[in-house]
Amino acid sequence: MSLLKSSRMSLLERLARHVSKEIALQARDFDSGPGVLRHVGKRFIRVDDGYYIPYVMEEIVLFGAARRAGAERVLTHTTYAPAFVALLNRTGIDFLELTVDRPDEEEELTILIPFNKVIGVRSIGESDDIQ
């Protein structure tokens, strides 16, 4: 996947593909924990019994999402965390879809990050030294 080539999918369209499956929402001073995505509207999403604005989230974790073949290894800089290495699954029109392997998690996570939380990404190879 090229960093400059994006799919024509929006964050809301990507979330609509995950309706009836578990997600978790994370924002500054907020962590929803796992819940079932019930509905995706024009501005809000419904998770269990709450309504949330997806574009203000730092990360939206998609549980049970498969990693795409050919994902590109990238160094990701965000407004909310130190730089981290991830696999770039998709670049949408307003979000990144990444697979991350975090030490405190049992398995790899698929996360969506709205562009307003992304500072930048750069391609890296397996042998690149990350500081």
Residue frames as a rotation matrix with the C-alpha (Angstrom) as fourth column:
MET 1
0.586 0.810 0.000 0.00
0.810 -0.586 0.000 0.00
0.000 0.000 -1.000 0.00
SER 2
-0.387 -0.683 0.619 1.42
0.652 -0.678 -0.339 3.37
0.652 0.272 0.708 -0.94
LEU 3
-0.540 0.130 -0.831 1.23
0.711 -0.457 -0.534 6.12
-0.450 -0.880 0.154 1.64
LEU 4
-0.842 0.152 -0.518 0.02
-0.297 -0.931 0.210 8.54
-0.451 0.331 0.829 -1.00
LYS 5
-0.680 0.643 -0.354 -2.67
-0.210 0.292 0.933 6.29
0.703 0.708 -0.064 -2.43
SER 6
-0.798 0.455 0.395 -5.87
-0.436 0.017 -0.900 6.40
-0.416 -0.890 0.185 -0.42
SER 7
-0.667 0.709 0.228 -9.08
0.744 0.621 0.244 4.46
0.032 0.333 -0.942 -0.65
ARG 8
-0.633 0.512 0.580 -12.24
-0.119 -0.805 0.581 6.45
0.765 0.299 0.571 -1.22
MET 9
0.128 0.666 -0.735 -13.62
0.675 0.485 0.557 5.21
0.727 -0.567 -0.387 2.09
SER 10
0.026 -0.040 0.999 -14.46
-0.531 -0.847 -0.020 7.58
0.847 -0.530 -0.043 4.95
LEU 11
-0.895 -0.350 0.278 -14.09
-0.394 0.326 -0.859 6.78
0.210 -0.878 -0.429 8.64
LEU 12
-0.219 0.899 0.379 -17.87
-0.795 0.061 -0.604 6.40
-0.566 -0.433 0.702 8.97
GLU 13
0.506 0.358 -0.785 -18.00
-0.796 0.544 -0.265 4.03
0.333 0.759 0.560 5.99
ARG 14
-0.429 -0.734 -0.527 -15.22
-0.362 0.674 -0.645 1.92
0.828 -0.086 -0.554 7.51
LEU 15
-0.840 0.174 0.514 -17.06
-0.496 0.137 -0.857 1.80
-0.220 -0.975 -0.028 10.83
ALA 16
0.166 0.973 -0.158 -20.27
-0.956 0.119 -0.269 0.79
-0.243 0.195 0.950 9.05
ARG 17
0.132 -0.205 -0.970 -18.47
-0.550 0.799 -0.244 -2.38
0.825 0.566 -0.007 7.91
HIS 18
-0.791 -0.532 -0.301 -17.92
-0.012 0.506 -0.862 -3.26
0.612 -0.678 -0.407 11.57
VAL 19
-0.174 0.816 0.552 -21.53
-0.926 -0.327 0.190 -2.88
0.336 -0.478 0.812 12.84
SER 20
0.818 0.573 -0.041 -22.57
-0.478 0.718 0.506 -5.63
0.319 -0.395 0.862 15.32
LYS 21
0.347 -0.780 -0.521 -18.93
0.596 0.612 -0.520 -6.29
0.724 -0.130 0.677 16.20
GLU 22
0.675 -0.119 -0.728 -16.89
0.681 -0.277 0.678 -5.14
-0.283 -0.953 -0.106 19.18
ILE 23
0.197 -0.649 0.735 -14.95
0.387 -0.637 -0.666 -1.89
0.901 0.416 0.126 19.23
ALA 24
0.254 -0.132 -0.958 -13.30
0.918 -0.280 0.282 0.29
-0.305 -0.951 0.050 21.87
LEU 25
0.646 0.030 0.763 -13.08
0.378 -0.881 -0.286 4.07
0.663 0.473 -0.580 21.82
GLN 26
0.136 -0.673 -0.727 -10.13
0.955 -0.106 0.277 6.01
-0.264 -0.732 0.628 23.20
ALA 27
0.444 -0.041 0.895 -9.75
0.337 -0.918 -0.209 9.75
0.830 0.394 -0.394 23.62
ARG 28
-0.602 -0.687 0.407 -8.04
-0.088 -0.449 -0.889 12.08
0.794 -0.571 0.210 26.05
ASP 29
-0.831 0.188 0.523 -9.17
-0.542 -0.067 -0.838 11.11
-0.123 -0.980 0.157 29.57
PHE 30
0.276 0.957 0.093 -11.66
-0.867 0.289 -0.405 8.61
-0.414 0.032 0.910 28.09
ASP 31
-0.853 -0.404 -0.330 -11.56
-0.504 0.803 0.319 4.87
0.136 0.438 -0.888 27.43
SER 32
0.036 0.998 -0.046 -14.86
-0.962 0.047 0.268 3.17
0.270 0.035 0.962 26.67
GLY 33
-0.496 -0.183 0.849 -13.66
-0.415 0.908 -0.047 -0.39
-0.763 -0.376 -0.527 27.02
PRO 34
-0.994 0.094 0.059 -15.04
0.100 0.526 0.845 -3.00
0.048 0.845 -0.532 24.60
GLY 35
-0.256 0.964 -0.075 -18.60
-0.214 -0.132 -0.968 -2.56
-0.943 -0.232 0.240 23.39
VAL 36
-0.293 0.241 0.925 -20.73
0.818 0.564 0.112 -3.57
-0.495 0.790 -0.363 20.43
LEU 37
-0.915 -0.008 -0.403 -21.04
-0.202 -0.856 0.475 -1.05
-0.349 0.516 0.782 17.59
ARG 38
-0.296 0.913 0.280 -24.81
0.485 0.396 -0.780 -0.81
-0.823 -0.096 -0.560 17.10
HIS 39
0.678 0.605 0.419 -25.25
0.693 -0.335 -0.638 1.97
-0.245 0.722 -0.646 14.54
VAL 40
-0.596 -0.793 -0.125 -23.28
0.656 -0.571 0.493 4.42
-0.462 0.211 0.861 12.39
GLY 41
0.563 0.817 -0.128 -25.06
0.640 -0.528 -0.558 7.67
-0.523 0.232 -0.820 11.62
LYS 42
0.686 -0.263 0.678 -24.03
0.475 -0.545 -0.691 10.83
0.552 0.796 -0.249 9.78
ARG 43
0.263 -0.590 0.763 -22.26
-0.537 -0.747 -0.392 12.37
0.801 -0.307 -0.513 12.81
PHE 44
0.026 -0.150 0.988 -22.53
-0.981 0.188 0.055 9.91
-0.194 -0.971 -0.142 15.69
ILE 45
-0.393 -0.048 -0.918 -21.97
-0.286 0.956 0.072 6.24
0.874 0.291 -0.389 16.29
ARG 46
0.510 0.588 0.628 -23.85
-0.822 0.117 0.557 4.15
0.254 -0.800 0.543 18.82
VAL 47
-0.482 -0.643 -0.595 -21.83
-0.246 0.751 -0.613 1.76
0.841 -0.149 -0.520 20.96
ASP 48
-0.724 0.393 -0.567 -23.96
0.683 0.529 -0.504 -0.26
0.102 -0.752 -0.651 23.35
ASP 49
0.297 0.938 -0.181 -26.25
0.953 -0.302 0.001 2.42
-0.054 -0.173 -0.983 24.85
GLY 50
0.122 -0.330 -0.936 -24.03
0.316 -0.881 0.352 5.48
-0.941 -0.339 -0.003 24.28
TYR 51
0.859 0.120 0.498 -23.63
0.511 -0.279 -0.813 7.88
0.041 0.953 -0.301 21.38
TYR 52
0.197 -0.905 -0.378 -20.15
0.420 -0.271 0.866 9.09
-0.886 -0.329 0.327 20.40
ILE 53
0.881 -0.047 -0.471 -18.50
-0.400 -0.607 -0.687 11.39
-0.254 0.793 -0.554 17.85
PRO 54
0.776 -0.572 0.266 -15.86
0.586 0.810 0.033 9.29
-0.235 0.130 0.963 16.07
TYR 55
0.515 -0.599 0.613 -13.82
0.424 -0.443 -0.790 12.20
0.745 0.667 0.026 14.70
VAL 56
0.523 -0.342 0.781 -12.81
-0.698 -0.698 0.162 13.42
0.489 -0.630 -0.603 18.18
MET 57
0.958 -0.183 0.220 -11.43
0.012 0.793 0.609 10.02
-0.286 -0.581 0.762 19.21
GLU 58
0.110 -0.980 -0.163 -7.70
-0.859 -0.176 0.481 9.40
-0.500 0.088 -0.861 19.32
GLU 59
-0.888 -0.344 -0.306 -8.14
-0.450 0.787 0.423 5.74
0.095 0.513 -0.853 18.39
ILE 60
0.363 0.919 0.156 -10.97
-0.913 0.384 -0.136 3.40
-0.185 -0.093 0.978 17.57
VAL 61
-0.720 -0.621 0.309 -10.01
-0.589 0.783 0.201 -0.24
-0.367 -0.037 -0.930 18.14
LEU 62
0.268 0.761 -0.590 -11.72
-0.925 0.375 0.064 -2.80
0.270 0.529 0.805 15.90
PHE 63
-0.306 -0.333 0.892 -11.79
-0.639 0.766 0.066 -6.21
-0.705 -0.550 -0.447 17.57
GLY 64
0.119 0.333 0.935 -11.81
0.261 0.899 -0.353 -9.22
-0.958 0.286 0.020 15.26
ALA 65
0.821 0.104 -0.562 -10.75
-0.462 -0.457 -0.760 -7.29
-0.336 0.883 -0.328 12.14
ALA 66
0.672 -0.579 0.461 -8.41
0.651 0.759 0.003 -9.21
-0.352 0.298 0.888 9.83
ARG 67
0.023 -0.760 -0.650 -5.05
-0.149 -0.645 0.749 -7.76
-0.989 0.080 -0.128 8.86
ARG 68
0.901 0.296 -0.318 -4.78
-0.319 -0.046 -0.947 -7.02
-0.295 0.954 0.053 5.15
ALA 69
0.460 -0.753 0.471 -2.14
0.779 0.597 0.193 -8.78
-0.426 0.278 0.861 3.09
GLY 70
0.022 -0.571 0.820 0.64
0.860 -0.408 -0.307 -6.52
0.511 0.712 0.482 1.88
ALA 71
0.940 0.308 -0.148 0.40
0.337 -0.762 0.553 -4.05
0.058 -0.570 -0.820 4.76
GLU 72
0.260 -0.860 0.438 3.30
0.259 -0.375 -0.890 -1.59
0.930 0.345 0.125 4.80
ARG 73
0.200 -0.303 -0.932 5.46
0.980 0.068 0.188 -1.10
0.006 -0.951 0.311 7.92
VAL 74
0.203 -0.030 0.979 5.35
0.296 -0.951 -0.090 2.55
0.934 0.308 -0.184 9.00
LEU 75
-0.704 -0.326 -0.631 6.48
0.710 -0.293 -0.640 4.85
0.024 -0.899 0.438 11.78
THR 76
0.123 0.898 0.423 3.42
0.676 -0.387 0.627 6.77
0.726 0.209 -0.655 12.95
HIS 77
-0.927 -0.340 -0.157 3.47
0.355 -0.669 -0.652 10.16
0.117 -0.661 0.742 14.69
THR 78
0.054 0.995 0.079 0.26
0.751 -0.093 0.653 11.26
0.658 0.024 -0.753 16.43
THR 79
-0.072 0.016 0.997 -0.85
-0.323 -0.946 -0.009 14.17
0.944 -0.323 0.074 18.60
TYR 80
0.642 0.545 0.540 -1.51
-0.671 0.058 0.739 11.89
0.371 -0.837 0.403 21.59
ALA 81
0.898 -0.328 0.292 1.34
0.096 0.795 0.599 9.36
-0.429 -0.510 0.746 21.88
PRO 82
-0.061 -0.971 -0.230 5.04
-0.506 -0.169 0.846 8.89
-0.860 0.168 -0.481 21.19
ALA 83
-0.001 -0.003 -1.000 5.91
-0.988 0.156 0.001 7.65
0.156 0.988 -0.004 17.69
PHE 84
0.016 0.056 0.998 5.13
-0.429 0.902 -0.044 3.96
-0.903 -0.428 0.039 17.18
VAL 85
-0.863 -0.331 -0.382 5.68
-0.495 0.401 0.771 1.28
-0.102 0.854 -0.509 14.56
ALA 86
0.015 0.916 0.400 2.60
-0.329 0.382 -0.863 -0.20
-0.944 -0.119 0.307 12.89
LEU 87
-0.764 -0.092 0.639 1.42
0.533 0.467 0.705 -1.91
-0.363 0.879 -0.308 9.73
LEU 88
-0.585 0.547 -0.599 -0.55
-0.584 -0.797 -0.156 0.40
-0.562 0.258 0.786 7.44
ASN 89
-0.472 0.521 0.711 -3.65
0.530 0.812 -0.243 -1.47
-0.704 0.263 -0.660 6.28
ARG 90
0.119 0.620 0.775 -5.53
0.965 -0.255 0.056 1.39
0.232 0.742 -0.629 4.64
THR 91
-0.876 -0.194 -0.441 -5.42
0.273 -0.954 -0.122 5.13
-0.397 -0.227 0.889 4.12
GLY 92
0.033 0.962 0.271 -8.97
0.976 0.027 -0.215 6.42
-0.214 0.272 -0.938 3.88
ILE 93
0.105 0.047 0.993 -10.07
0.566 -0.824 -0.021 9.91
0.817 0.565 -0.113 2.93
ASP 94
0.331 0.056 0.942 -10.04
-0.532 -0.814 0.235 10.98
0.779 -0.579 -0.240 6.60
PHE 95
0.730 -0.079 0.679 -8.38
-0.606 0.382 0.697 8.20
-0.315 -0.921 0.231 8.62
LEU 96
-0.346 -0.797 -0.495 -5.56
-0.825 0.510 -0.244 5.65
0.447 0.324 -0.834 8.87
GLU 97
0.875 0.472 0.106 -6.19
-0.470 0.778 0.416 1.97
0.114 -0.414 0.903 9.54
LEU 98
-0.116 -0.993 -0.014 -3.22
-0.847 0.106 -0.522 0.38
0.520 -0.049 -0.853 11.29
THR 99
0.787 0.161 -0.596 -2.32
0.167 0.874 0.457 -2.94
0.594 -0.459 0.660 12.87
VAL 100
0.101 -0.735 0.670 -0.29
-0.790 -0.469 -0.395 -2.49
0.605 -0.489 -0.628 16.06
ASP 101
0.346 -0.118 -0.931 1.40
0.443 0.895 0.051 -4.97
0.827 -0.430 0.362 18.35
ARG 102
0.211 -0.194 0.958 1.45
-0.677 -0.736 0.000 -3.53
0.706 -0.648 -0.287 21.86
PRO 103
-0.698 -0.642 -0.317 3.27
-0.235 0.623 -0.746 -5.27
0.677 -0.446 -0.586 24.72
ASP 104
-0.826 0.393 0.403 0.31
-0.438 0.003 -0.899 -4.95
-0.354 -0.920 0.169 27.12
GLU 105
0.219 0.926 -0.309 -2.15
-0.946 0.123 -0.300 -6.57
-0.240 0.358 0.903 24.67
GLU 106
0.126 -0.097 0.987 -2.61
-0.167 0.979 0.117 -10.29
-0.978 -0.180 0.107 24.04
GLU 107
0.116 -0.005 0.993 -2.97
0.877 0.470 -0.100 -9.93
-0.467 0.882 0.059 20.27
GLU 108
-0.892 -0.383 0.239 -2.40
0.451 -0.724 0.523 -7.46
-0.027 0.575 0.818 17.47
LEU 109
-0.070 0.876 -0.477 -4.96
0.484 -0.388 -0.784 -4.68
-0.872 -0.286 -0.397 17.36
THR 110
-0.397 0.076 0.915 -6.54
0.847 -0.355 0.396 -3.03
0.355 0.932 0.076 14.34
ILE 111
-0.172 0.290 -0.941 -6.99
0.629 -0.703 -0.332 0.67
-0.758 -0.649 -0.062 15.04
LEU 112
0.251 0.287 0.924 -8.52
0.849 -0.525 -0.068 3.59
0.466 0.801 -0.375 13.17
ILE 113
-0.317 -0.384 -0.867 -7.00
0.711 -0.701 0.051 7.03
-0.627 -0.601 0.495 13.72
PRO 114
0.785 0.597 0.166 -8.81
0.574 -0.600 -0.558 10.12
-0.233 0.533 -0.813 12.38
PHE 115
0.187 -0.751 0.633 -6.49
0.776 -0.282 -0.564 12.38
0.602 0.597 0.531 10.36
ASN 116
0.558 0.028 0.829 -6.94
-0.247 -0.949 0.198 15.25
0.792 -0.315 -0.523 12.85
LYS 117
0.878 -0.300 0.373 -4.90
-0.320 0.211 0.924 13.12
-0.356 -0.930 0.089 15.30
VAL 118
0.583 -0.682 0.442 -2.16
0.775 0.630 -0.049 12.16
-0.245 0.371 0.896 12.80
ILE 119
0.445 -0.554 -0.703 0.98
-0.290 -0.833 0.472 14.29
-0.847 -0.006 -0.532 12.48
GLY 120
0.225 -0.376 -0.899 2.66
-0.971 -0.016 -0.237 12.05
0.075 0.926 -0.369 9.92
VAL 121
0.752 -0.080 0.655 3.73
-0.044 0.984 0.170 8.59
-0.658 -0.157 0.736 8.82
ARG 122
0.173 -0.694 -0.698 6.82
-0.983 -0.164 -0.082 7.33
-0.058 0.701 -0.711 7.05
SER 123
0.876 0.090 -0.475 7.65
-0.239 0.935 -0.263 4.00
0.420 0.343 0.840 5.49
ILE 124
0.118 -0.866 0.486 10.29
-0.958 0.028 0.284 1.98
-0.260 -0.499 -0.827 7.26
GLY 125
0.108 -0.179 -0.978 12.01
-0.523 0.826 -0.210 -1.30
0.845 0.534 -0.004 6.49
GLU 126
0.848 0.205 -0.488 12.46
0.202 0.727 0.656 -4.29
0.490 -0.655 0.575 8.78
SER 127
0.151 -0.914 -0.376 16.08
0.936 0.255 -0.244 -3.32
0.319 -0.315 0.894 9.42
ASP 128
0.067 -0.099 0.993 15.52
0.054 -0.993 -0.102 0.40
0.996 0.060 -0.061 10.12
ASP 129
-0.619 -0.319 -0.717 16.71
0.740 0.069 -0.669 1.54
0.263 -0.945 0.193 13.53
ILE 130
0.278 0.813 0.512 13.83
0.376 -0.582 0.721 3.36
0.884 -0.008 -0.467 15.24
GLN 131
-0.811 -0.579 -0.086 14.71
0.344 -0.353 -0.870 5.91
0.473 -0.735 0.485 17.90
